[in-house]
Amino acid sequence: MKRSSIVVKIARLIQTLPLSFMRVVESPVVALLNRSSDDENLVILVALPRSGSTLTYQALVHTTGALYLSNLWNLLYAIPFFGAVLSGRICKEYRSNFKSDQGFVGGACGPAEGLQFWSYWLGNGIDDRNPPKISVHKLHNRINYIRKVFGVLSRPERPIVTGYIGHTLKLEELRSRFPNAVFVCLRRDPLSTASSILNIRKLNSKSWFSVFPKECNEYLNSDIYEQIASQVYWLNRRLDRIAEDPHTVHVAYESLCQDPGTEIERIVAFLNQKGMSVEVRRPLPDRFQCRLVQKEDGSDISRLAEALGRLEKRFGKLSVARYSVVSNGD
């Protein structure tokens, strides 16, 4: 389904309607169907940019048939219940081709990160310096409403899966707001992640790429290698905060690429241990391509490795090695 399709055009037309009108229509339906807010079955994928989150998101949706935030649903972020119902009907049999462009999966049914959706409903942006401006009262009401929506939509056998890269900045808030949610914490070799971000920044000529943790303010005037190393280091430190969280399953991107089926089955088994009833419905390819860089792979990689080493010497070693594996790569 393309962006020019009639469904997408209708969705964009609905977006132009006043928010108050749309909510008046939807809210009574949600109230009528609402169960306890604690009933939401939510799977939250948390990861760094360029660490394989899109592929992992696609693999989870493809294999389990879970409800997920599609591009269509994201377009209808202001009416999340109706958006989910429409997306669920149109995208019910979605099958992934496991392709993406810098995190974007094409088509109305492509899994969306959902910057607009999560910024609006949770005040969760991708830049610690400039969080969405929402009053405390309004944010409280929005969170309560979206929890009700998720409670109505999700089922143990068909949870909601989200793969928004900005969630890494708000792990404690997410756990507080969705206490029964399961985190899928995805890790990739830090140097390989840094190398991938460097390639994107060279391609786009941007001063920053994707998620900005506040700890990186110190490096804004540093060279590109120090900036990227600080981004990778401090976002990994954010993920360290949930290292012992009992509702978190840890996944190494390298392992997922080497044996996708086994890793997805392990995630599904963990979800079911936490009260869900998810099944693996579709198979995955035998393996995915995975590139693991070494510091000897050129001057760029060497400078990134040195910058990461300086950060670890100053602030402490990353625990990412606990979740990674040695891979020959492709």
C-alpha positions as a LaTeX table, in Angstrom:
\begin{tabular}{lrrr}
\hline
Residue & $x$ (\AA) & $y$ (\AA) & $z$ (\AA) \\
\hline
Met1 & 0.00 & 0.00 & 0.00 \\
Lys2 & 1.52 & 3.32 & $-1.09$ \\
Arg3 & 1.38 & 6.79 & 0.46 \\
Ser4 & $-0.82$ & 7.87 & $-2.44$ \\
Ser5 & $-3.41$ & 5.15 & $-1.76$ \\
Ile6 & $-7.03$ & 6.06 & $-1.01$ \\
Val7 & $-6.73$ & 4.78 & 2.58 \\
Val8 & $-3.78$ & 7.08 & 3.28 \\
Lys9 & $-5.56$ & 10.00 & 1.64 \\
Ile10 & $-8.60$ & 9.42 & 3.87 \\
Ala11 & $-6.34$ & 9.22 & 6.92 \\
Arg12 & $-4.67$ & 12.51 & 6.04 \\
Leu13 & $-8.09$ & 14.10 & 5.54 \\
Ile14 & $-9.16$ & 12.93 & 9.00 \\
Gln15 & $-5.97$ & 14.49 & 10.39 \\
Thr16 & $-7.19$ & 17.91 & 9.25 \\
Leu17 & $-10.36$ & 17.69 & 11.36 \\
Pro18 & $-10.40$ & 19.46 & 14.75 \\
Leu19 & $-8.97$ & 17.28 & 17.52 \\
Ser20 & $-11.91$ & 18.01 & 19.81 \\
Phe21 & $-14.34$ & 16.69 & 17.19 \\
Met22 & $-12.44$ & 13.47 & 16.67 \\
Arg23 & $-12.07$ & 12.78 & 20.38 \\
Val24 & $-15.76$ & 13.42 & 21.05 \\
Val25 & $-16.60$ & 10.67 & 18.58 \\
Glu26 & $-14.03$ & 8.17 & 19.84 \\
Ser27 & $-13.99$ & 8.65 & 23.63 \\
Pro28 & $-17.47$ & 7.22 & 24.36 \\
Val29 & $-16.60$ & 4.05 & 22.46 \\
Val30 & $-13.41$ & 3.59 & 24.46 \\
Ala31 & $-15.28$ & 4.25 & 27.72 \\
Leu32 & $-17.92$ & 1.68 & 26.79 \\
Leu33 & $-15.37$ & $-1.01$ & 25.99 \\
Asn34 & $-12.85$ & $-0.15$ & 28.66 \\
Arg35 & $-11.57$ & $-2.79$ & 31.02 \\
Ser36 & $-9.02$ & $-2.22$ & 33.78 \\
Ser37 & $-6.09$ & $-0.12$ & 32.61 \\
Asp38 & $-3.79$ & $-2.80$ & 34.00 \\
Asp39 & $-5.00$ & $-5.20$ & 31.32 \\
Glu40 & $-2.89$ & $-3.77$ & 28.51 \\
Asn41 & $-0.62$ & $-6.35$ & 26.90 \\
Leu42 & 2.25 & $-4.23$ & 25.68 \\
Val43 & 5.65 & $-5.19$ & 24.26 \\
Ile44 & 8.13 & $-2.30$ & 24.09 \\
Leu45 & 11.27 & $-2.73$ & 22.01 \\
Val46 & 14.07 & $-0.46$ & 23.28 \\
Ala47 & 17.33 & 0.02 & 21.44 \\
Leu48 & 19.86 & 2.46 & 20.02 \\
Pro49 & 19.54 & 3.94 & 16.54 \\
Arg50 & 21.28 & 1.79 & 13.92 \\
Ser51 & 21.32 & $-1.23$ & 16.22 \\
Gly52 & 18.83 & $-3.41$ & 14.34 \\
Ser53 & 15.63 & $-2.20$ & 15.99 \\
Thr54 & 13.68 & $-1.93$ & 12.73 \\
Leu55 & 14.58 & $-5.46$ & 11.66 \\
Thr56 & 13.73 & $-6.82$ & 15.10 \\
Tyr57 & 10.43 & $-4.92$ & 15.08 \\
Gln58 & 9.61 & $-6.35$ & 11.65 \\
Ala59 & 10.53 & $-9.86$ & 12.76 \\
Leu60 & 8.30 & $-9.68$ & 15.85 \\
Val61 & 5.31 & $-8.38$ & 13.90 \\
His62 & 5.82 & $-10.79$ & 11.00 \\
Thr63 & 6.09 & $-13.92$ & 13.13 \\
Thr64 & 3.47 & $-13.26$ & 15.82 \\
Gly65 & 0.75 & $-11.31$ & 14.02 \\
Ala66 & 0.75 & $-8.85$ & 16.94 \\
Leu67 & $-1.06$ & $-5.53$ & 16.78 \\
Tyr68 & 1.51 & $-2.85$ & 15.97 \\
Leu69 & 1.81 & 0.85 & 15.27 \\
Ser70 & 1.62 & 0.98 & 11.48 \\
Asn71 & 2.23 & 4.05 & 9.34 \\
Leu72 & $-1.53$ & 4.26 & 8.90 \\
Trp73 & $-2.20$ & 4.14 & 12.65 \\
Asn74 & 0.53 & 6.72 & 13.21 \\
Leu75 & $-1.22$ & 9.05 & 10.75 \\
Leu76 & $-4.34$ & 8.73 & 12.89 \\
Tyr77 & $-2.47$ & 9.29 & 16.15 \\
Ala78 & $-5.11$ & 11.74 & 17.45 \\
Ile79 & $-7.79$ & 9.03 & 17.41 \\
Pro80 & $-5.73$ & 6.03 & 18.54 \\
Phe81 & $-8.61$ & 3.60 & 18.98 \\
Phe82 & $-10.18$ & 4.17 & 15.56 \\
Gly83 & $-6.71$ & 4.31 & 14.02 \\
Ala84 & $-5.83$ & 0.94 & 15.50 \\
Val85 & $-9.11$ & $-0.65$ & 14.42 \\
Leu86 & $-8.66$ & 0.56 & 10.84 \\
Ser87 & $-5.02$ & $-0.48$ & 10.79 \\
Gly88 & $-5.84$ & $-3.86$ & 12.32 \\
Arg89 & $-8.38$ & $-4.61$ & 9.60 \\
Ile90 & $-6.28$ & $-3.45$ & 6.69 \\
Cys91 & $-2.93$ & $-4.77$ & 7.93 \\
Lys92 & $-4.08$ & $-7.96$ & 9.69 \\
Glu93 & $-2.21$ & $-10.25$ & 7.32 \\
Tyr94 & 0.87 & $-8.06$ & 7.06 \\
Arg95 & 4.01 & $-9.89$ & 6.03 \\
Ser96 & 7.36 & $-8.17$ & 6.13 \\
Asn97 & 9.97 & $-8.14$ & 3.39 \\
Phe98 & 12.48 & $-7.07$ & 6.08 \\
Lys99 & 13.53 & $-3.98$ & 4.12 \\
Ser100 & 13.75 & $-0.44$ & 5.44 \\
Asp101 & 15.40 & 2.90 & 4.72 \\
Gln102 & 17.11 & 4.39 & 7.78 \\
Gly103 & 14.38 & 3.03 & 10.02 \\
Phe104 & 11.46 & 3.83 & 7.73 \\
Val105 & 9.38 & 0.92 & 6.43 \\
Gly106 & 7.32 & 1.90 & 3.42 \\
Gly107 & 3.60 & 1.46 & 2.87 \\
Ala108 & 0.53 & 2.20 & 4.96 \\
Cys109 & 1.02 & $-1.09$ & 6.81 \\
Gly110 & 4.73 & $-0.71$ & 7.39 \\
Pro111 & 5.68 & $-0.78$ & 11.09 \\
Ala112 & 6.19 & 2.81 & 12.25 \\
Glu113 & 8.44 & 4.12 & 15.00 \\
Gly114 & 5.74 & 6.67 & 15.78 \\
Leu115 & 7.50 & 9.92 & 16.73 \\
Gln116 & 4.25 & 11.86 & 16.34 \\
Phe117 & 2.23 & 9.26 & 18.23 \\
Trp118 & 4.52 & 8.93 & 21.25 \\
Ser119 & 5.38 & 12.62 & 21.44 \\
Tyr120 & 1.68 & 13.43 & 21.67 \\
Trp121 & 0.50 & 10.69 & 24.03 \\
Leu122 & 3.49 & 10.32 & 26.35 \\
Gly123 & 5.48 & 13.50 & 25.77 \\
Asn124 & 8.27 & 11.21 & 24.57 \\
Gly125 & 10.43 & 12.88 & 21.92 \\
Ile126 & 13.91 & 11.97 & 20.70 \\
Asp127 & 15.84 & 14.95 & 22.11 \\
Asp128 & 16.37 & 15.47 & 25.83 \\
Arg129 & 17.04 & 19.16 & 25.15 \\
Asn130 & 13.66 & 19.86 & 23.58 \\
Pro131 & 10.92 & 17.65 & 25.05 \\
Pro132 & 7.36 & 18.11 & 23.74 \\
Lys133 & 5.70 & 21.03 & 25.52 \\
Ile134 & 2.66 & 19.54 & 27.29 \\
Ser135 & 1.22 & 20.67 & 30.62 \\
Val136 & 1.36 & 18.19 & 33.50 \\
His137 & $-2.44$ & 18.04 & 33.67 \\
Lys138 & $-2.85$ & 17.47 & 29.95 \\
Leu139 & $-0.12$ & 14.83 & 29.88 \\
His140 & $-1.74$ & 13.00 & 32.81 \\
Asn141 & $-5.07$ & 12.88 & 30.95 \\
Arg142 & $-3.45$ & 11.70 & 27.73 \\
Ile143 & $-1.56$ & 8.90 & 29.47 \\
Asn144 & $-4.72$ & 7.69 & 31.20 \\
Tyr145 & $-6.59$ & 7.72 & 27.91 \\
Ile146 & $-3.97$ & 5.86 & 25.89 \\
Arg147 & $-3.72$ & 3.22 & 28.63 \\
Lys148 & $-7.46$ & 2.69 & 28.33 \\
Val149 & $-7.13$ & 2.43 & 24.55 \\
Phe150 & $-4.34$ & $-0.13$ & 24.85 \\
Gly151 & $-6.38$ & $-2.06$ & 27.42 \\
Val152 & $-9.31$ & $-2.27$ & 25.01 \\
Leu153 & $-7.23$ & $-3.17$ & 21.96 \\
Ser154 & $-4.74$ & $-5.70$ & 23.27 \\
Arg155 & $-5.20$ & $-9.33$ & 24.20 \\
Pro156 & $-2.80$ & $-11.87$ & 25.72 \\
Glu157 & $-2.72$ & $-13.69$ & 22.38 \\
Arg158 & $-2.35$ & $-10.46$ & 20.40 \\
Pro159 & $-0.34$ & $-7.87$ & 22.33 \\
Ile160 & 0.61 & $-4.44$ & 21.04 \\
Val161 & 4.23 & $-4.21$ & 19.89 \\
Thr162 & 6.01 & $-0.88$ & 19.59 \\
Gly163 & 9.52 & $-0.12$ & 18.34 \\
Tyr164 & 9.98 & 3.62 & 18.91 \\
Ile165 & 13.66 & 4.55 & 19.21 \\
Gly166 & 12.89 & 7.46 & 21.55 \\
His167 & 11.67 & 5.10 & 24.28 \\
Thr168 & 15.29 & 4.63 & 25.37 \\
Leu169 & 15.22 & 8.16 & 26.82 \\
Lys170 & 12.20 & 7.43 & 29.04 \\
Leu171 & 12.67 & 3.94 & 30.44 \\
Glu172 & 11.76 & 4.74 & 34.04 \\
Glu173 & 8.67 & 6.69 & 32.98 \\
Leu174 & 7.57 & 3.87 & 30.70 \\
Arg175 & 7.92 & 1.31 & 33.46 \\
Ser176 & 5.91 & 3.53 & 35.81 \\
Arg177 & 3.15 & 4.17 & 33.28 \\
Phe178 & 2.97 & 0.61 & 31.95 \\
Pro179 & 4.00 & $-1.57$ & 34.90 \\
Asn180 & 3.01 & $-4.83$ & 33.20 \\
Ala181 & 4.68 & $-4.09$ & 29.87 \\
Val182 & 7.49 & $-6.34$ & 28.67 \\
Phe183 & 10.65 & $-4.62$ & 27.45 \\
Val184 & 12.64 & $-6.25$ & 24.66 \\
Cys185 & 16.09 & $-4.73$ & 25.18 \\
Leu186 & 18.06 & $-5.02$ & 21.95 \\
Arg187 & 21.84 & $-4.58$ & 22.01 \\
Arg188 & 24.38 & $-4.38$ & 19.21 \\
Asp189 & 28.16 & $-4.24$ & 19.34 \\
Pro190 & 28.82 & $-0.55$ & 20.24 \\
Leu191 & 31.58 & $-0.05$ & 17.68 \\
Ser192 & 29.43 & $-1.47$ & 14.87 \\
Thr193 & 26.55 & 0.78 & 15.97 \\
Ala194 & 28.85 & 3.80 & 15.98 \\
Ser195 & 30.18 & 2.92 & 12.53 \\
Ser196 & 26.64 & 2.70 & 11.13 \\
Ile197 & 25.72 & 6.10 & 12.61 \\
Leu198 & 28.89 & 7.58 & 11.13 \\
Asn199 & 27.94 & 6.31 & 7.68 \\
Ile200 & 24.50 & 7.92 & 7.98 \\
Arg201 & 25.91 & 11.24 & 9.16 \\
Lys202 & 28.41 & 11.34 & 6.31 \\
Leu203 & 25.61 & 10.59 & 3.88 \\
Asn204 & 23.19 & 13.19 & 5.24 \\
Ser205 & 25.68 & 15.86 & 6.34 \\
Lys206 & 23.68 & 16.47 & 9.52 \\
Ser207 & 25.07 & 17.74 & 12.81 \\
Trp208 & 23.24 & 14.99 & 14.70 \\
Phe209 & 21.40 & 11.79 & 13.91 \\
Ser210 & 18.35 & 10.51 & 15.76 \\
Val211 & 18.18 & 10.28 & 19.57 \\
Phe212 & 19.97 & 12.90 & 21.68 \\
Pro213 & 20.54 & 12.09 & 25.37 \\
Lys214 & 21.30 & 15.09 & 27.58 \\
Glu215 & 24.70 & 13.67 & 28.52 \\
Cys216 & 25.86 & 14.47 & 24.98 \\
Asn217 & 25.63 & 18.23 & 25.52 \\
Glu218 & 29.26 & 18.16 & 26.62 \\
Tyr219 & 30.30 & 16.92 & 23.17 \\
Leu220 & 28.39 & 19.29 & 20.88 \\
Asn221 & 31.58 & 21.14 & 19.92 \\
Ser222 & 33.68 & 17.99 & 19.65 \\
Asp223 & 34.54 & 16.22 & 16.41 \\
Ile224 & 32.14 & 13.80 & 14.78 \\
Tyr225 & 33.86 & 10.75 & 16.29 \\
Glu226 & 33.53 & 12.04 & 19.86 \\
Gln227 & 29.90 & 13.01 & 19.22 \\
Ile228 & 28.93 & 9.59 & 17.89 \\
Ala229 & 30.88 & 7.76 & 20.57 \\
Ser230 & 29.13 & 9.79 & 23.28 \\
Gln231 & 25.73 & 9.05 & 21.74 \\
Val232 & 26.39 & 5.31 & 21.61 \\
Tyr233 & 27.95 & 5.25 & 25.07 \\
Trp234 & 25.26 & 7.20 & 26.91 \\
Leu235 & 22.32 & 5.50 & 25.22 \\
Asn236 & 23.82 & 2.15 & 26.17 \\
Arg237 & 24.13 & 3.44 & 29.72 \\
Arg238 & 20.41 & 4.25 & 29.61 \\
Leu239 & 19.71 & 0.64 & 28.65 \\
Asp240 & 21.92 & $-0.50$ & 31.52 \\
Arg241 & 19.23 & 0.87 & 33.85 \\
Ile242 & 16.92 & $-2.01$ & 32.99 \\
Ala243 & 19.61 & $-4.70$ & 33.08 \\
Glu244 & 18.00 & $-6.35$ & 36.11 \\
Asp245 & 14.37 & $-5.50$ & 35.32 \\
Pro246 & 12.36 & $-8.74$ & 35.73 \\
His247 & 10.02 & $-7.83$ & 32.86 \\
Thr248 & 12.86 & $-7.32$ & 30.37 \\
Val249 & 14.23 & $-9.85$ & 27.91 \\
His250 & 17.70 & $-9.06$ & 26.52 \\
Val251 & 18.53 & $-9.75$ & 22.88 \\
Ala252 & 21.81 & $-9.44$ & 20.98 \\
Tyr253 & 21.35 & $-8.19$ & 17.42 \\
Glu254 & 24.19 & $-10.45$ & 16.29 \\
Ser255 & 22.37 & $-13.48$ & 17.69 \\
Leu256 & 19.12 & $-12.44$ & 16.02 \\
Cys257 & 20.89 & $-12.22$ & 12.67 \\
Gln258 & 22.64 & $-15.57$ & 13.08 \\
Asp259 & 19.51 & $-17.49$ & 14.09 \\
Pro260 & 16.34 & $-15.35$ & 13.80 \\
Gly261 & 13.89 & $-18.16$ & 14.46 \\
Thr262 & 15.51 & $-19.26$ & 17.70 \\
Glu263 & 15.79 & $-15.71$ & 19.06 \\
Ile264 & 12.17 & $-14.86$ & 18.26 \\
Glu265 & 11.03 & $-18.11$ & 19.89 \\
Arg266 & 13.03 & $-17.15$ & 22.98 \\
Ile267 & 11.34 & $-13.72$ & 23.09 \\
Val268 & 7.90 & $-15.30$ & 22.64 \\
Ala269 & 8.61 & $-17.79$ & 25.44 \\
Phe270 & 9.50 & $-14.88$ & 27.73 \\
Leu271 & 6.30 & $-13.02$ & 26.82 \\
Asn272 & 4.28 & $-16.10$ & 27.68 \\
Gln273 & 6.07 & $-16.45$ & 31.00 \\
Lys274 & 4.80 & $-12.95$ & 31.78 \\
Gly275 & 1.17 & $-13.85$ & 31.16 \\
Met276 & 0.73 & $-13.51$ & 27.40 \\
Ser277 & $-0.32$ & $-16.28$ & 25.01 \\
Val278 & 1.67 & $-15.42$ & 21.90 \\
Glu279 & 2.39 & $-17.94$ & 19.15 \\
Val280 & 4.96 & $-18.03$ & 16.36 \\
Arg281 & 2.72 & $-18.08$ & 13.30 \\
Arg282 & 5.13 & $-17.48$ & 10.43 \\
Pro283 & 8.72 & $-18.56$ & 9.81 \\
Leu284 & 11.67 & $-16.24$ & 9.33 \\
Pro285 & 14.63 & $-16.45$ & 6.94 \\
Asp286 & 17.44 & $-18.72$ & 8.13 \\
Arg287 & 19.60 & $-15.69$ & 8.87 \\
Phe288 & 19.96 & $-11.96$ & 8.25 \\
Gln289 & 23.04 & $-10.12$ & 7.12 \\
Cys290 & 25.00 & $-8.63$ & 10.00 \\
Arg291 & 28.16 & $-6.54$ & 9.83 \\
Leu292 & 30.54 & $-6.60$ & 12.79 \\
Val293 & 33.37 & $-4.07$ & 12.46 \\
Gln294 & 36.81 & $-4.25$ & 14.06 \\
Lys295 & 38.91 & $-1.28$ & 15.15 \\
Glu296 & 41.51 & $-2.29$ & 12.55 \\
Asp297 & 38.98 & $-1.74$ & 9.73 \\
Gly298 & 40.24 & 1.74 & 8.83 \\
Ser299 & 40.98 & 5.12 & 10.35 \\
Asp300 & 37.32 & 6.03 & 10.91 \\
Ile301 & 36.65 & 2.86 & 12.90 \\
Ser302 & 39.88 & 3.27 & 14.81 \\
Arg303 & 38.98 & 6.83 & 15.84 \\
Leu304 & 35.51 & 5.73 & 16.95 \\
Ala305 & 37.04 & 2.90 & 18.98 \\
Glu306 & 39.47 & 5.30 & 20.64 \\
Ala307 & 36.66 & 7.73 & 21.49 \\
Leu308 & 34.55 & 4.93 & 23.00 \\
Gly309 & 37.58 & 3.76 & 24.97 \\
Arg310 & 38.11 & 7.21 & 26.45 \\
Leu311 & 34.49 & 7.34 & 27.58 \\
Glu312 & 34.70 & 3.91 & 29.20 \\
Lys313 & 37.92 & 4.89 & 30.95 \\
Arg314 & 36.30 & 8.07 & 32.28 \\
Phe315 & 32.80 & 6.84 & 33.14 \\
Gly316 & 33.02 & 3.06 & 33.36 \\
Lys317 & 32.70 & 0.01 & 31.13 \\
Leu318 & 29.49 & $-0.67$ & 29.25 \\
Ser319 & 27.61 & $-3.84$ & 30.14 \\
Val320 & 26.59 & $-4.39$ & 26.53 \\
Ala321 & 29.17 & $-7.18$ & 26.23 \\
Arg322 & 26.97 & $-9.27$ & 28.52 \\
Tyr323 & 24.31 & $-9.45$ & 25.82 \\
Ser324 & 26.45 & $-9.56$ & 22.67 \\
Val325 & 28.08 & $-12.49$ & 20.96 \\
Val326 & 31.18 & $-12.92$ & 18.87 \\
Ser327 & 30.13 & $-13.01$ & 15.23 \\
Asn328 & 32.04 & $-13.42$ & 12.02 \\
Gly329 & 29.55 & $-11.08$ & 10.37 \\
Asp330 & 28.89 & $-10.72$ & 6.67 \\
\hline
\end{tabular}
